[in-house]
Amino acid sequence: MHGPEPVGWMLVALCGGVGAYCLRRVRGGTPGQRRAAAGEALMGFGMAAMALPASAAEPLPPAVLGAVLGAVFGGAAVYELVLALLGPEHRPHHLHHVVGALAMVHMALAMAAGPAGAHAHHTAASGAPAEALTGALLAYFALYVLLAGARLVPVPGPAGAAGVRRAGSPDAVAAGGPPRLPELAAACRLSMGMGMFAMLLTL
């Protein structure tokens, strides 16, 4: 990551913690819930690896790490797109994962170029499309964070009701399934959205 080292370590802790929680969620729930949790765990750990300050990632050249992350998240984008096309039940969730994976590929390419290469990539005339893509991704994740934060605001319900879960949510509880914490899962997605926005700002 090209940003300040303290910010990098904070993002590593945030994204790594979110990835660990999502990995724990893979053990229970419906197949759709487990796929969603696995995708979020991959995103969290990938973001943690990308946010590592340069001093901590010295043994591994940035070009190698960028190429590996780019290949992994390129494959993840294709996988999530296939799920979105084949399974309309959670299509918006899968399409969000597609955007996140493509953002990771975009940042991995900048990482592979190194600080000087990334600067040239964004300032040269031929880098205008990359700069526009960064701006579009920043706008997308800013809007996502605002909407995700608004969804965490408690919704008034009938007296004595525990709260209403959104129909079609990847964390909705199936009959007879294990207990889930949809609010905590939503908070993790909000945290990853904020982390993605912060990382895109460093490009």
C-alpha distance (Angstrom), angle and dihedral (degrees) to the residues before:
residue distance angle dihedral
M1 . . .
H2 3.80 . .
G3 3.85 97.2 .
P4 3.83 130.1 91.8
E5 3.80 114.4 -54.5
P6 3.86 96.8 -123.1
V7 3.80 90.2 53.2
G8 3.80 89.4 49.5
W9 3.81 92.6 53.5
M10 3.81 91.7 47.3
L11 3.80 89.9 52.7
V12 3.81 90.7 47.4
A13 3.81 90.4 54.0
L14 3.81 93.7 44.4
C15 3.80 97.2 45.7
G16 3.81 94.0 39.6
G17 3.81 91.0 51.6
V18 3.80 91.9 48.5
G19 3.81 90.5 47.8
A20 3.81 91.0 51.4
Y21 3.81 92.0 50.4
C22 3.81 92.1 47.9
L23 3.81 90.0 48.9
R24 3.81 88.5 55.1
R25 3.82 89.6 52.8
V26 3.82 89.9 57.4
R27 3.82 89.4 74.6
G28 3.82 95.4 68.0
G29 3.78 143.2 33.7
T30 3.77 134.7 46.1
P31 3.83 122.8 -35.2
G32 3.82 89.3 -100.7
Q33 3.79 91.3 52.0
R34 3.79 91.8 48.6
R35 3.82 92.2 50.0
A36 3.80 90.8 49.8
A37 3.81 92.0 48.5
A38 3.81 91.8 47.8
G39 3.80 91.2 51.7
E40 3.79 91.2 49.6
A41 3.81 91.8 47.4
L42 3.81 90.1 52.5
M43 3.79 90.1 49.3
G44 3.81 92.7 48.6
F45 3.81 95.1 49.5
G46 3.81 92.0 42.6
M47 3.80 91.5 51.7
A48 3.82 89.8 48.4
A49 3.81 90.6 52.7
M50 3.80 92.0 47.4
A51 3.81 92.5 47.7
L52 3.82 93.1 56.0
P53 3.81 108.7 123.4
A54 3.80 115.0 -112.6
S55 3.82 91.2 -111.1
A56 3.83 91.2 59.7
A57 3.81 94.6 45.0
E58 3.82 96.6 48.4
P59 3.85 96.1 114.7
L60 3.82 89.1 58.8
P61 3.82 114.9 56.0
P62 3.84 112.3 -124.2
A63 3.80 89.6 -125.5
V64 3.82 91.0 58.9
L65 3.82 94.5 44.9
G66 3.80 90.7 46.0
A67 3.80 92.3 49.8
V68 3.82 92.5 48.7
L69 3.81 93.9 47.6
G70 3.80 91.0 44.6
A71 3.81 91.7 53.5
V72 3.83 93.4 45.4
F73 3.78 94.9 49.1
G74 3.78 93.5 40.2
G75 3.80 86.8 59.5
A76 3.81 90.6 44.2
A77 3.82 90.7 53.4
V78 3.81 91.3 53.1
Y79 3.83 91.5 46.6
E80 3.82 93.5 49.8
L81 3.80 91.0 46.6
V82 3.81 90.4 53.7
L83 3.82 90.0 49.9
A84 3.81 90.2 49.6
L85 3.80 91.7 51.5
L86 3.80 95.7 44.6
G87 3.81 99.7 38.2
P88 3.82 115.0 45.0
E89 3.83 91.1 176.8
H90 3.82 94.5 85.0
R91 3.83 98.7 15.0
P92 3.85 97.5 135.6
H93 3.82 90.2 51.2
H94 3.83 92.4 50.7
L95 3.81 92.1 45.4
H96 3.81 89.0 53.1
H97 3.81 87.8 53.4
V98 3.82 88.8 51.1
V99 3.81 90.7 54.8
G100 3.81 90.9 46.2
A101 3.80 92.6 49.9
L102 3.81 91.8 48.5
A103 3.82 89.4 49.8
M104 3.80 88.1 53.8
V105 3.82 90.6 50.6
H106 3.81 89.4 50.1
M107 3.82 91.7 51.6
A108 3.82 91.8 43.2
L109 3.81 90.0 56.8
A110 3.82 89.7 51.8
M111 3.81 89.7 48.0
A112 3.79 91.5 50.6
A113 3.81 89.5 52.5
G114 3.82 91.0 54.2
P115 3.82 125.4 -137.0
A116 3.82 95.0 -61.4
G117 3.79 93.5 42.8
A118 3.79 92.4 47.1
H119 3.83 90.3 51.2
A120 3.78 91.5 50.9
H121 3.80 90.3 45.0
H122 3.80 90.4 58.7
T123 3.82 100.1 38.0
A124 3.78 102.7 42.8
A125 3.80 118.4 90.8
S126 3.79 90.0 -113.9
G127 3.83 88.3 54.3
A128 3.82 94.0 64.4
P129 3.84 92.9 97.8
A130 3.82 90.0 51.9
E131 3.79 90.3 49.9
A132 3.80 90.7 49.4
L133 3.81 90.3 49.2
T134 3.80 90.7 52.1
G135 3.80 89.8 51.1
A136 3.80 92.2 48.8
L137 3.81 91.7 49.5
L138 3.81 91.0 48.4
A139 3.81 90.1 52.2
Y140 3.82 91.5 47.2
F141 3.81 94.9 51.0
A142 3.81 92.9 42.6
L143 3.81 88.9 55.2
Y144 3.80 91.4 43.4
V145 3.82 91.7 53.0
L146 3.81 91.4 49.8
L147 3.82 92.9 49.4
A148 3.81 93.9 42.6
G149 3.79 90.6 50.3
A150 3.80 91.1 49.5
R151 3.82 90.3 52.9
L152 3.80 90.1 57.9
V153 3.80 91.7 61.0
P154 3.84 107.3 105.6
V155 3.80 114.2 -104.1
P156 3.83 114.6 -139.6
G157 3.80 111.7 -118.1
P158 3.78 139.4 171.4
A159 3.80 116.2 -52.1
G160 3.79 110.4 -81.9
A161 3.80 93.8 15.4
A162 3.79 115.1 135.4
G163 3.79 92.3 -143.1
V164 3.77 137.3 -80.3
R165 3.80 122.7 -88.2
R166 3.75 117.0 -148.0
A167 3.77 114.3 -106.6
G168 3.78 113.1 -114.0
S169 3.81 93.3 20.1
P170 3.82 113.3 147.2
D171 3.81 86.7 -126.6
A172 3.79 97.7 49.1
V173 3.81 109.8 129.4
A174 3.79 115.2 -110.6
A175 3.80 117.9 -145.0
G176 3.77 108.9 -85.1
G177 3.81 92.1 6.2
P178 3.79 127.0 130.9
P179 3.82 119.2 -82.4
R180 3.81 113.6 -85.7
L181 3.79 133.9 -163.3
P182 3.82 104.4 -143.4
E183 3.81 93.0 172.2
L184 3.82 92.0 55.9
A185 3.81 91.2 46.0
A186 3.82 89.3 50.8
A187 3.81 89.9 49.5
C188 3.82 89.1 52.8
R189 3.81 90.8 52.3
L190 3.80 89.2 49.0
S191 3.82 90.0 51.4
M192 3.81 91.9 50.5
G193 3.80 90.5 48.5
M194 3.80 89.9 53.1
G195 3.81 90.7 46.3
M196 3.80 91.5 50.5
F197 3.81 91.0 50.1
A198 3.83 91.2 50.3
M199 3.82 92.0 48.9
L200 3.81 92.8 48.7
L201 3.82 88.7 53.8
T202 3.82 89.3 63.5
L203 3.82 93.1 61.3
